[in-house]
């Protein structure tokens, strides 16, 4: 389902491209900030599934309501 380039980028790269801090992303997906900091350097394809399904729509630009 992922484009090849999207899956190979890190969470931090995609987060910065959207103009989000780790805290902002954590608030949007309703997790603690340390969880986002922990996966910041993971490639999207390596993020554990429950978290990946919540983060990907936000990083693609489809922001969820807070």
C-alpha positions as CSV (number, residue, x, y, z in Angstrom):
1,X,0.0,0.0,0.0
2,X,2.9,2.3,0.5
3,X,4.8,4.1,-2.2
4,X,8.4,2.9,-2.1
5,X,9.7,6.3,-1.1
6,X,7.2,6.8,1.7
7,X,8.0,3.5,3.4
8,X,11.7,4.2,3.3
9,X,11.6,7.5,5.1
10,X,12.0,8.0,8.8
11,X,9.2,9.2,11.0
12,X,11.2,12.3,11.8
13,X,11.7,13.2,8.2
14,X,8.0,12.9,7.5
15,X,7.0,14.7,10.7
16,X,9.3,17.6,9.9
17,X,7.9,17.8,6.4
18,X,4.4,18.3,7.9
19,X,5.7,20.9,10.3
20,X,5.0,18.9,13.4
21,X,7.0,18.5,16.5
22,X,7.1,15.2,18.4
23,X,4.7,16.6,20.9
24,X,2.2,17.8,18.2
25,X,2.2,14.4,16.6
26,X,1.7,12.7,19.9
27,X,-1.3,14.9,20.7
28,X,-2.9,14.2,17.3
29,X,-2.5,10.4,17.6
30,X,-3.2,10.4,21.3
31,X,0.0,8.8,22.6
32,X,2.8,10.0,24.9
33,X,5.6,12.1,23.5
34,X,8.3,9.6,24.5
35,X,6.6,7.0,22.3
36,X,7.0,9.2,19.3
37,X,10.6,10.1,20.2
38,X,11.3,6.3,20.5
39,X,10.2,5.7,16.9
40,X,11.5,8.9,15.4
41,X,14.5,7.3,13.7
42,X,12.5,4.2,12.6
43,X,11.6,3.9,8.9
44,X,7.8,3.9,8.5
45,X,7.9,0.3,7.3
46,X,9.6,-0.7,10.6
47,X,7.2,1.0,13.0
48,X,5.0,-1.5,15.0
49,X,1.6,-1.9,13.5
50,X,-0.8,-0.5,16.1
51,X,1.2,2.8,16.1
52,X,1.8,2.8,12.3
53,X,-1.9,2.7,11.4
54,X,-2.4,5.8,13.6
55,X,0.6,7.8,12.4
56,X,0.6,7.2,8.7
57,X,-2.6,9.2,7.9
58,X,-1.2,12.2,9.8
59,X,2.2,12.0,8.1
60,X,0.5,11.7,4.7
61,X,-1.2,15.0,5.3
62,X,-4.7,13.8,6.4
63,X,-4.7,15.3,9.9
64,X,-7.2,13.9,12.3
65,X,-9.2,16.1,14.7
66,X,-7.7,16.5,18.2
